[in-house]
């Protein structure tokens, strides 16, 4: 409920505890219970020689979530994490972690590929090449008229509210001095918050506000989102398939730069 409230998403399925099946989580809610596993990996990197200054230059670069089934109220979840790829790219070191979450009976709940870019950090030793993702995401020409354009307001306190409601603490989003030391001009909104705000609007426009239909969410993060500001969600295309629909989108920051690129929501039929 707190996660949905942080997004100002008031769908009753996120809040009405009188429902026989209980409340249903926002599709991006897995980022909340995955975060402790992500931070555990960050600690292992620190133990392997990554300095504090280098660690603070890490930014969330990509996110690819597959939802096998939604978590249910009251159940116990277990998330395991491992780094599956590390390579040097022009902006810095890029790592991809795999997060697998299962229920108490080991039934798969979700799988996430989490990409982190350490800006200006080198890779020492042997790199582990990152396999390219499948072609489910695609780029659409800027000249192609979008299906819809939607403005999303990002208030001044958005990052602080999201930090507390999602329990995702990374001071580049809330502490101006830490952000400055990391080479950022100011605190910026979390990538997952930008993505979740966009997904809420995609569901409203393309899925009749039904989060149960979401099977996969994928995106690359780009331009920073300062606060306060406005995002522009551009729903670029919809493709129908036998197993559901693929919605392609991007979100632009207030300067028109893509905060989210190659956005994808796959809806179950």
Order of alpha helices (4+ residues) and beta strands (2+ residues): alpha-alpha-alpha-beta-beta-beta-beta-beta-alpha-alpha-alpha-beta-beta-beta-beta
